[in-house]
Amino acid sequence: METRAPYALIGLFVLVAISAVFGFVYWLHNTGGLNKRTVYHVRFENTVAGLLPGAAVLFNGIRVGEVTDLQLSPDNPQQIVATIAVAPSTPVRPDTHVGLDFQGLTGVPVIALEGGSSAAPVWLTPPGEPPVLVADPLAGQSMTQAARDALRRVDTVLSENSEPLRETIANLKVFSAALARNSDRLDGIVAGVERMVGGGPAAAPPIVYDLTAARVFPTATKAPSGLLAVMEPTGVLMFDTQKILVRPSGVEGPTFANARWSDNLPKLLQARIIQSFENANLLRTVTRPMEALTADYQLLIDVRSFQLSMLAEPVADVEFAARILATNGRIVDARIFHATVRPAATDAAATAAALDEAFGKLAVELVAWTTAAM
């Protein structure tokens, strides 16, 4: 026992010495040692969970001091007052922002000081009392607590607006059901908009059909006297079009979709009737009303039918009323012209050929009748 006692004392002495050295180094590093420090009080309005005396104080990310004390405010249990000691050269101002930051993988809390204006007013504190910094109200709030507060606010909003939300969801169900019922129409609308703005697949080019002016006429007994002006034919609105009409509508085949006359029907009829008179060697007798000539007669035509009729059997039906009007307003003569031709098929090409044939028959009769009346 006597030989072992000195070794135990020596070991105890070594441990005490090592502990004293570590304590001295810790004191120098964390409490400032012999260096002069400036003391501030930091008031927190929220929890500072994990913050301990000796925790670092950072200014713009640089360590400038440490926390020396933590106390609960005796006047307000919600407040926590932390005492910090920082280097005297630290530019702490009354408007310096104070918060908590968490460093490292373990999230060690530190007090973070940021900013402050050089033009801020000087500290006005009673002698002997450290200046007081007020921390951000949200300082110390963890992510979990922030998430809980956010969810609590969301739940409050949802509970207060539950009835409007229920009505909105019901309206959305009605709207989606209406969209489902009209999906085909919506596809058609979208396709139409694409065509209007030039998108989507290119439209098929139209197929243009024309009427033929009559060329073969019976021999006239005598040449007409006077000048005849062929007016543009009139008719109901549906005849003022380039489409090849089928009545009743809705029974035309797909070939009619891109079928077109070479011009609006009234203008096309006027041009081919004038050409028919010219082909009958009546160039000096016929003219257009727009030409600077004074006509002795006017030929007025009212279109009654120019279509493919599908009522009984498919027939190309052409009918118009013609009147010859003198310069004094007197009607010299009037007549109704009507012709039908059965097309070889019910497509656009056969219908256009049958209408052209029916028109050619009436053009011959119209020229002969007008020549005799004049």
C-alpha positions in Angstrom: 0.0 0.0 0.0 2.8 2.4 0.7 4.4 1.9 -2.7 1.1 2.4 -4.6 0.0 5.7 -2.8 2.5 8.0 -4.6 1.3 6.8 -8.0 -2.3 7.5 -7.2 -1.4 11.0 -6.0 0.7 11.7 -9.0 -2.2 10.6 -11.3 -4.7 12.7 -9.5 -2.4 15.7 -9.7 -1.9 15.2 -13.5 -5.7 15.1 -14.1 -6.3 18.2 -12.0 -3.5 20.0 -13.9 -5.0 19.0 -17.3 -8.5 20.1 -16.2 -7.1 23.4 -15.1 -5.4 24.0 -18.4 -8.5 23.1 -20.4 -10.6 25.4 -18.1 -8.2 28.2 -18.5 -8.2 27.9 -22.3 -12.0 27.7 -22.3 -12.2 30.8 -20.1 -9.9 32.7 -22.4 -11.8 31.6 -25.5 -15.4 32.0 -24.4 -15.5 34.6 -21.7 -13.0 36.9 -23.2 -10.1 36.2 -20.9 -8.2 39.4 -20.4 -9.6 41.2 -23.5 -12.2 43.9 -22.9 -15.7 43.1 -24.0 -18.9 45.1 -24.6 -22.0 43.7 -23.0 -25.5 43.8 -24.4 -28.8 42.4 -23.3 -30.9 40.7 -26.0 -34.6 40.3 -25.4 -36.4 37.4 -27.0 -40.2 37.2 -27.3 -40.2 33.5 -28.1 -38.5 30.3 -27.1 -34.8 30.0 -27.4 -34.7 26.2 -27.1 -31.1 24.8 -27.2 -29.4 28.2 -26.6 -26.9 27.8 -23.7 -24.4 30.1 -22.0 -21.1 30.0 -23.9 -22.9 29.8 -27.3 -21.3 31.9 -30.0 -22.5 35.4 -31.1 -22.0 36.0 -34.8 -22.1 39.4 -36.6 -22.7 39.0 -40.4 -21.4 35.4 -40.0 -18.2 36.3 -38.1 -17.8 35.2 -34.5 -17.5 38.3 -32.3 -18.4 37.1 -28.8 -20.4 34.7 -26.8 -23.5 34.3 -24.6 -22.6 34.9 -20.9 -26.0 34.5 -19.3 -29.6 33.5 -19.9 -32.5 34.7 -17.7 -36.3 34.7 -17.7 -37.7 38.2 -17.5 -39.3 38.7 -14.1 -41.9 41.1 -15.5 -43.0 38.9 -18.4 -42.7 35.1 -18.4 -42.9 35.2 -22.2 -39.6 37.1 -22.5 -36.1 35.7 -22.2 -33.1 38.0 -21.7 -29.8 36.9 -22.9 -26.6 38.7 -22.0 -23.9 38.7 -24.7 -20.3 39.9 -24.6 -18.8 41.0 -27.9 -15.6 42.6 -29.1 -15.7 46.4 -28.6 -15.1 47.0 -32.3 -18.3 45.2 -33.3 -20.6 47.8 -35.0 -23.7 47.0 -33.1 -26.4 49.7 -33.6 -29.9 50.2 -32.2 -31.3 49.0 -35.6 -29.1 45.9 -35.7 -31.2 42.8 -36.5 -31.0 40.0 -34.0 -32.1 36.4 -34.5 -31.2 32.8 -33.9 -29.2 30.7 -36.3 -28.5 27.0 -36.2 -25.1 25.7 -37.3 -23.7 22.3 -38.0 -25.4 18.9 -38.5 -26.7 19.0 -34.9 -28.2 22.4 -35.3 -26.3 24.2 -32.4 -28.1 27.5 -31.9 -26.1 30.8 -31.9 -27.2 34.4 -31.7 -26.8 36.1 -35.1 -26.4 39.9 -35.5 -26.9 41.4 -38.9 -26.8 44.9 -40.5 -27.4 48.2 -38.8 -27.0 51.7 -40.2 -24.0 53.8 -39.6 -26.3 56.8 -39.3 -28.4 55.2 -36.6 -28.8 57.2 -33.3 -26.4 56.5 -30.4 -27.4 54.3 -27.5 -29.4 56.1 -24.8 -29.2 53.9 -21.8 -29.0 54.7 -18.1 -25.4 54.6 -16.7 -24.2 51.2 -15.8 -26.9 49.3 -17.7 -26.1 47.5 -21.0 -28.0 48.5 -24.2 -31.0 46.3 -25.0 -31.5 44.6 -28.4 -34.9 43.2 -29.3 -34.7 40.0 -31.2 -37.0 39.1 -34.2 -40.4 37.8 -32.8 -39.9 34.7 -35.0 -36.4 34.1 -33.7 -36.1 30.6 -32.2 -39.1 29.3 -34.0 -38.2 25.9 -35.4 -39.2 24.6 -38.7 -41.6 22.1 -37.0 -43.3 24.9 -35.1 -43.5 27.1 -38.2 -45.1 24.3 -40.1 -47.6 23.7 -37.3 -48.5 27.4 -37.2 -48.9 27.4 -41.0 -51.2 24.3 -40.9 -53.2 25.8 -38.0 -53.8 29.0 -40.1 -54.7 26.9 -43.2 -57.2 24.9 -41.1 -58.7 28.1 -39.7 -59.2 29.4 -43.3 -60.7 26.1 -44.4 -63.1 25.9 -41.5 -64.3 29.5 -42.0 -64.9 29.0 -45.7 -66.1 25.4 -45.7 -69.5 26.3 -47.2 -68.2 28.4 -50.1 -65.6 25.7 -50.8 -68.3 23.0 -50.9 -70.3 25.1 -53.4 -67.2 25.7 -55.5 -66.5 22.0 -55.7 -70.1 21.3 -56.6 -69.9 23.9 -59.4 -66.7 22.3 -60.6 -68.4 18.9 -60.8 -71.3 20.4 -62.8 -68.9 22.3 -65.1 -66.8 19.2 -65.7 -69.9 17.1 -66.5 -71.0 19.8 -69.0 -67.5 19.6 -70.6 -67.8 15.8 -70.8 -71.2 16.0 -72.5 -70.0 18.6 -75.1 -66.5 17.3 -75.7 -67.3 16.8 -79.4 -68.4 20.4 -79.8 -65.3 21.6 -77.9 -63.1 19.6 -80.3 -64.9 21.3 -83.2 -64.4 24.8 -81.6 -60.7 24.2 -81.0 -60.3 22.9 -84.6 -62.1 26.0 -85.9 -59.9 28.3 -83.8 -56.8 26.5 -85.1 -57.9 27.0 -88.7 -58.7 30.7 -88.0 -55.2 31.4 -86.6 -53.5 29.3 -89.3 -52.7 26.3 -87.1 -53.7 22.7 -87.4 -53.7 20.7 -90.6 -54.0 22.7 -93.8 -57.5 22.9 -95.3 -58.1 21.1 -98.6 -58.1 23.5 -101.6 -61.5 24.3 -103.0 -62.7 22.8 -106.2 -64.0 25.5 -108.5 -66.9 25.0 -111.0 -68.1 27.3 -113.7 -71.1 28.0 -115.9 -71.0 27.9 -119.7 -72.4 30.6 -121.9 -74.8 29.4 -124.6 -73.3 29.2 -128.2 -76.0 27.6 -130.4 -79.1 29.6 -131.1 -82.1 29.4 -133.4 -82.1 31.8 -136.4 -83.7 35.2 -135.5 -86.4 36.5 -137.8 -85.2 40.1 -137.4 -82.4 42.0 -135.6 -83.5 43.7 -132.4 -83.5 47.5 -132.2 -82.1 49.5 -129.3 -79.5 48.8 -126.6 -80.2 46.3 -123.8 -78.5 46.5 -120.3 -78.4 43.2 -118.4 -78.8 44.0 -114.7 -77.2 41.8 -112.0 -79.8 39.2 -111.0 -81.6 39.5 -107.7 -82.9 36.8 -105.4 -83.1 35.7 -101.8 -80.0 35.8 -99.6 -79.2 32.1 -99.9 -78.5 32.5 -103.7 -75.8 35.2 -103.0 -73.1 32.6 -102.5 -70.4 30.6 -104.2 -71.7 27.3 -102.7 -73.4 24.7 -104.7 -76.8 24.6 -103.0 -78.6 21.4 -102.1 -82.2 21.5 -100.8 -83.3 20.2 -98.4 -80.0 21.1 -96.7 -78.1 18.5 -94.8 -78.3 15.7 -97.4 -75.4 16.8 -99.5 -72.4 14.4 -99.6 -68.8 15.2 -98.5 -67.8 16.3 -102.0 -69.8 19.5 -101.6 -67.7 20.7 -98.7 -65.0 22.2 -100.9 -67.1 22.8 -104.0 -67.4 26.4 -105.1 -68.7 28.4 -108.1 -66.1 30.6 -109.7 -68.0 33.7 -108.4 -71.0 34.6 -106.4 -74.0 33.2 -108.3 -75.7 36.6 -109.3 -72.5 38.0 -110.7 -71.7 34.7 -112.5 -75.2 34.5 -114.0 -74.9 38.1 -115.2 -71.6 37.5 -116.9 -72.7 34.3 -118.6 -76.0 35.8 -119.9 -74.1 38.7 -121.4 -71.7 36.3 -123.0 -74.6 34.3 -124.4 -76.0 37.5 -126.1 -72.5 38.2 -127.5 -72.3 34.6 -128.8 -75.6 35.2 -130.6 -73.9 38.0 -132.6 -75.6 40.7 -130.5 -72.5 42.5 -129.4 -74.0 45.9 -130.4 -77.2 45.1 -128.6 -76.1 44.1 -125.1 -74.1 46.0 -122.4 -73.5 46.2 -118.7 -75.3 48.8 -116.6 -72.0 50.1 -115.2 -70.7 51.1 -118.7 -71.1 54.7 -119.7 -73.9 54.1 -122.2 -77.6 55.0 -122.2 -79.6 51.8 -122.6 -83.0 51.6 -124.3 -84.0 48.5 -122.3 -83.1 46.8 -119.1 -83.2 43.1 -118.6 -84.2 42.3 -115.0 -83.8 38.7 -113.7 -85.0 37.4 -110.3 -83.5 34.0 -109.4 -86.1 31.6 -107.9 -84.1 28.4 -107.9 -80.6 27.3 -108.7 -79.9 24.2 -106.7 -79.9 20.4 -106.5 -83.4 19.4 -105.4 -83.6 16.2 -103.3 -87.4 16.2 -102.6 -88.4 13.3 -104.9 -85.5 12.4 -107.0 -82.2 14.3 -107.5 -82.7 17.0 -110.1 -80.8 20.1 -111.0 -83.5 22.8 -110.8 -83.0 26.2 -112.4 -85.7 28.8 -112.5 -85.8 32.6 -112.8 -88.3 35.4 -113.8 -87.2 37.8 -116.5 -88.6 41.3 -117.3 -87.7 43.7 -120.1 -88.1 47.3 -118.9 -88.2 50.3 -121.3 -86.6 53.7 -120.4 -90.1 55.1 -119.5 -90.5 52.4 -116.9 -93.0 50.4 -119.0 -92.6 46.6 -118.9 -92.2 45.5 -122.5 -92.5 41.8 -121.7 -92.1 39.3 -118.8 -91.6 35.5 -118.6 -90.7 32.7 -116.2 -88.0 30.4 -117.3 -87.7 26.9 -115.7 -85.6 23.8 -116.6 -84.6 20.7 -114.8 -81.9 18.2 -115.5 -81.3 14.9 -113.7 -77.6 14.6 -112.7 -75.6 11.4 -113.4 -74.8 11.2 -109.6 -75.3 13.2 -106.5 -71.8 14.4 -106.0 -70.6 18.0 -106.6 -69.1 17.5 -110.0 -72.3 15.8 -111.5 -74.5 18.4 -109.8 -72.5 21.3 -111.2 -72.6 19.8 -114.7 -76.4 19.3 -114.5 -77.0 22.9 -113.3 -74.8 24.1 -116.1 -76.8 22.1 -118.7 -80.1 23.5 -117.3 -78.8 27.0 -117.4 -77.6 26.6 -121.0 -81.1 25.6 -122.0 -82.6 28.7 -120.4 -79.9 31.0 -121.7 -80.8 30.0 -125.3 -84.5 30.6 -124.6 -83.8 33.9 -122.8 -81.8 35.3 -125.8 -84.4 34.3 -128.3 -87.3 35.7 -126.2 -85.5 39.0 -125.5 -84.6 39.4 -129.2 -88.2 38.9 -130.3 -89.5 41.2 -127.6 -87.2 44.1 -128.6 
